[in-house]
């Protein structure tokens, strides 16, 4: 075991746990990394009480004082940059470059949180002679986030810095598949001077999630994961009168027209499909090929063959994920689709116990096929042929998801048509992973998001606070 067994971090302490534990293995090579506690509602209650005790002092501090902690924390993220990137690689299976990019994004959101004093300046207006109205942003109390396996560092940082800077105290339930980054985050926040109890980590599985949804003293909860679970979490949390925002899965469509730049499009589509081994809700899942774009498809295949498992393509999270992804490919092939580049059966020398799926391109996929409708969450691009933009838009809009969509064209008129018609919360024009940069918020539509607002950016301020309206006359 490379790392010592993990413990929950509650009230500034590493708390021993005598219950069941789950073994943690690296998807890169199957190496045993650590053990993760499978906590219960008792541990959740202990964490909530610790956060409640810390809230009284933390919420009374000025937002400028709170943000100073995160200035120091940002410096610690920078000084531990390579270590944090390697930790992401070990527990998730990403390439080291992808781990670095993820930590860089965590730093970016932390920097945004440091600007909270400027972003939350209250509105003041003299509404009549001698009478003034003012709005202030008040923290909610104890809040929590449940985060997924695919971004062990970035996704927790979507919420941690912003929610805590705004005066809340926090409980993180990381995925039990990637808990090491969360534990390191807690240590660095402590080193930055965050008071005990303001940030707590409770490890575990669905038992912890359900306990958070049910806890009477938890005010708000965010979730990032698959759509079926997002629906359940949102319904359970809101039925217990909590503020909730649950981000679900996706089936993103990239529309490619004949006038698209061949090389740029091929490189970009391949990167969108294969980046992070396709394990991201912004990955290219389906390419809608309009008209004669055969030269672009051939170039995509060329670029795909340059993406090699174990070199510039990371592992998928587990052997179960590998089996599921490859089953989608086989089912599509058996249904009449043509596999142009086949990533099944990938094995990396020296990492035979790892979980790898090579990048895969499948042509002649039909909209009714399962691979065209469901989230595969792997490095697989399904190509659907469309005769025109209307047909492509119809396919895109028929999906229940609505995270992202992109169009590749040199025509501003066509791009504008697509932007207006696509049913997705994040749109790209010649950009295959249209993730907004701060201060613009991340958030999809339809079955990719449950709840109002975005999880990052300026809209996140409204989620983590409540407005207090004050009218005065002297």
N, C-alpha and C positions, 0 to 999 in steps of 0.2 A: 504494500500500500504506500503510494508515493507521499500522500498528505495525511496528516492525522485525522482521525474521525471528526466529522463536523459536529458542532453543537449549535443550538439556538443562541442568538444574541438578544438578550432581554434586559432592559434596564442598565445597559452598559456592561453586562457580565456575560461570559460564556457559560451557559446553563447546562448542567449535566442532564441527561435524559436516559431513563432506564427502560424505555419501551423498545419497540421493533426498529430496526435499521435496514436501509436499502444499500446494497453495494453499488458503487459508482465506477463504471468502466469507461475508458476513452474509446470513442468510435474510430479513432485513428488506427489503433493497433490492438484494442481489447485489453490494454493494461489496466490493472486495478488501481484506481486513483484514491478513493476514500470511501467512507460510509456516511450515509445521510439519515438523520433521525426522522422517523415517520410520526410526527407529533400528533397530539390530540386536541380536543377542545379545551382541555385544562391548560395546555401551554398557550393557546390563543388567549384565554382569559387572563393569564399572567402577563402576557405582552400588552394587552389592552389596558390593564390596570397600571402597568409601568408607564405607558404612554399618557394615560390620563393624569398621573402625578406630575409628569414632566410638562404637560400642556400649560399649567397655570403660569409657570415662570417663562417658558419659551414664548408664549403668545403675547405676554406683556412687554417683551423686548421690542425695540423699534425694528422696523424692517431693514433699516440700514445696518444695525448691529447683527441681525440674523444673516444678512447677505455676506458680511465679512467672513463668516465661517466658510462659505462656499468659494470665496476668493482663495482662501488658504487651501481648501479642498481641491480646487482646480490646479493649483501648483503641485499638489501631491499626485494627482492624476498624471500630470506631465512628467514628473520625476520618476514615476513607476510605469511609464507608458509601455515599454517593451515587455515588462513582467506581466502586466495586465493583458496585453495582446496574446502572449503565450498561454496564459491561463484560459482565455477564450478558446484558443486553438485546441488545447488539451481536452477540455471537457465537451466542446461542441463539435470539433472535427474540421473547423474552417482552415483555410490556408492562413499562414502568418500575416500576409498582407491584408486579408479580410479581417483578421483580428485587430490589426492596427487601425483599419478604417472604422471599425466598430467603436474602439476606444476614442478615436478622434470625434466621432459623433456624440459620444457621452460627454466629452469635454465641451462641445459646442452647446449642448443643452444646458450644461452647468453654467456656461458663460451667459446664456440667455437669462437664467434664474438670477444671476448676479445683477442684472438690470432691473430687477423687480422694484426697487425704490422709485425708479423713474416711470415705470409702466403702471404703477398703482397710485400715482398721485391723485388725490381726491378731487372731484369736481365741486366748485363753489360758485354760487350765483346769488346776487342780491335780488330777490324776487319782488320786493316792494320796499319803500323807504324804511330802513332800520331792520328789515327782516332778511335773514340769510339762510339759504338751503345748501347743504353740503352732503356729499356721499363719501363714505369710507368703505374699505374692503376688510371684512372681519374673517379670521380663519374659522373653519368648521369645528375642529377638535381633533379627535383621533381618526385617521384615515388609513387606507391600505391599498396595496397593489398586488395583483397576482400576475406574474410574468411568465413568458414561455421559454422553451429551450433554444429557439433559433437565434436569439440575440441576448446572451447572458449579461452583457454590459450595457448595451445601448438602450434596450427597452426599459429596464428599471430606471435608467436616467431620464426617460421621458417624464417620469412623475416625481422621483425622489427630490431633486433640487428645487423644483418649482413649488411643490406642495409644502416642503419644510420651510423654504424662504418666506412663504406667505403666512407662516405662523402655526401650521398644523404639526402634530406629532404623527409618527408614521410606522406602519408595520408592512414589511415586505415578505411575501410568500413566493420565493423563486421556484422555478421548475425543479423538481427533484432530480431531473436529468442533468442539470447544470448549476449546482449550488455553490461552486467554489468562488465564482466572481462576486456573488452576493455577500459571502463571508468576508472577502477582501474589501468590498465597498464599506462594510460596517467598520472594519478596522481603520481604514483611511479617514472616514468621517470622524471617528473618535480622535484620531491623531490631529485632525483639523480643528478640534476644539468643540465639536458638537456635544452638548450636555447629555448625560446618561438618560436613557428613556425616550429621547426625541426620535431616534431611529432604532427599530427592532427588526430582527429577522427570525421568522418561524418557518422551519423546514417541514416538508411533508407532502401529502398527496391531497386527494379531494376532501378528505376529512377536515383538513385545515381550511380549505376554501369554503366549505359549508359552514364551519364554525364562524368564520369572518362574516359571511353573509347574514348569519343569524344573530350576531352579537348585538346586544341592546345599546352598547356604548360606542359602537363604530358608526361614524357619521357618513362616510363615503368610501366607495370602492371602485377601482378600475381593474379591468381584466383584458389580457391580450392572449388570443389562442384561436382554436378552431371555432367555426360558426355554431355547431350544435352545442358546444359547451358554453360559448358566449351567451347564447339564448338562455340557457339554464341559469347561469350566474346572474345575468341581468334580471331575470324574472324573480329569482330567489331574493336577491338583494333589495330590489324595489318593493317586493311584497312585505319586506321588513322595514319599509319606510326609509331606506337609505338612498342617497344620491349615488347613481351608478353610471358608468360608461364602460361598455364591453366591446372591444374590437375583435371582429371575427375573421374568417378566412377570405379567400379571393379566388377569382378565375379571370385573370387579367388578359385583355385582348390587345394585340398590336396589329394595326391595320397598315398594310404595306401596298403602296401604289406604284405603278410602273415608272413614274418620274422620280422615285426616291433615289438618293445617292447610293450606289451599289455597295461600295466599300464601307462607308460610314454605317449604313443600315445593317449590313451583315455583322460587322464587329459589335455594334450596339445590341442587336437582337440576341446574339450569342451570349454576350455578357449578361444581359438581363435574364436569359433562360438559365444559365449555368452558374452565375455568381452565387456564392454561399450554398453551392450544391442545389440550387433551386428551392432552398428551404427558407423562403421569405414570402410574405403576403404581397410583395410588390413585384415578384418575378413574372417574366413573360411566360404565360402558360399556353396561349393559343395565338397563332399568327393567322390573320385573315388576309389572304393573298388575293388582291383584286387584279384581274386581267393577266397580262403576260409579265410575270415577275420571276420567270424561271432562272434568269441569270443571278438574281438576288438569292434565291433559294440555294442554288449551287454554291454560291460564295459563303452562305451561312453554313452549309455542310463542310466546306473547307475550313472555316474558322472553328467549327465545332470539333473537328479532328485534331486541332491544335490544343484543345483543352484536355489535359491528361490527368486522370485520377492519381493522386499522390504527388503531383507536381504543381499544377496550377488549378486543380480542382480538389476540394476537400471531401471529407467523408459525409455521408448522411448519418443521422443521429444514432441509428441502431440497426441490427440485423433485421428486426421486424419491419422497420421503415424500408430497408432495401428490398425485402421480399414483396411488400405492398406496392412499391413503385414499379418494380419489374413486372408484377402481375397486371398492372394497367397497360404496360407496353404490349405484353403478350395478348391480352384481350383485344386491344385495338387491331393488332396484326391479324388475329383470327377473324375479326369482323370485316376485314378487307382493306384496312389502311396499309400503307407502304412504309416500312422502316428504312429511312435513308441512311441514318447513322445510328448504330445499335450500341447502347451502353450496358446492356445486360451482361452479367457474369464478370464484372470488373474485379480484378484482384491486383493489389499493389505488392510488389516484391518486398519482403521484409515486414510487411504489415498484413499478413494473410488473415489475421483475426479481425481486421478492420472492416468497416461497413461502407463500401464504395459502390456507386452507380455511375457509369460513364455518361457523358452528355448524349442525349438521344434526340433525333429529329424524325418526326413521323408525318408523312404526307397523305393526302386524300382522306383525311379524317372527316367524318360527317358530324353535323351538329348534335345528332341524337346519341352519338356514342358516349359511353360513360367517361372516357378520357377527355371529352370536350365539355362535359358538364360539371365534373367533380374536381375538387382541388387535389392534385397529385402530390404536391410539395416535394418535388424532386427535379433534377436537371433534364426535363423533358419538354420539348416544344412540339405541339400538335398544330399542323397546318390545315386550315380549312380554306377551300377555294371559294371565292365569291365573284360574281359577274360584275358588280358595281358597288358603289358606296352604300346605296340603300340596303342592299342585301347584307353587307358587312355590318351596318348599324343595327339591322334587325337581329342578327346573331348576337351582337354585343349586348343589346338591350334585353334579350331574352334570358340572359343569365340572372339568377337571383342575387348574385354578388354585385358589388359596386365599389371596389377599392380603387383600381387604377385602370386606365386605358391610354393607348398611345397611337399616334398616326405618323407614318413616314411618307413625306411628300415634299416637293419644292414649291407647292402652290399654297399661298396664304389663304386664298378663298376656300380651298378644300379643307385646309387645317381648321379654319373658322367654322365650317359646316360640321366638322367632326366634334370640335369642342362643344358646340351648342347641342349636338344630338346625343353624345355618349352619356350613358347613365352611370357615372362614376364620380367619386369625390376628388380624385387626383388625375389630371390629364397631362400627357406628354406630347410634345410635337418634336419629332426626331430625338426623343429621349425615352428610353425603354424602362427606366426606373424613376418615375417622376415624383420622388420624395421631396416635399418642400423643405427648404432650409429655414432655420429660425429667422424671423419671428412668425413665419407662416406655419400653421398647424397641420399635423398629420391626422387624417380622418377620411374614411370612405363613406359610401352611401349604402342603402338597401341592407342586405344581409351581411354586409361587412362591418356594420356598426350598429350598436343598440344603445340608445341614449342620445342626448343632445350635445353638440359642441365637438371640439377636437381634443386630442389627448396631449398635444404639445402646442407651442406658440401662444399668442395672446389670448386665444379662446380658453386655454387651460386656466387662466387666472379666474375666469368666471366659475369654472367647475370647483376649484379648491377654496373659494371664498363665498361669503354671502354679503350683500350690500347692506350697509347701515345708513339710513337717511336721517339727517339731523337738521331741524329747523330751529333757528335761534332769533330772539329779539331782545335787545338790551335797551 
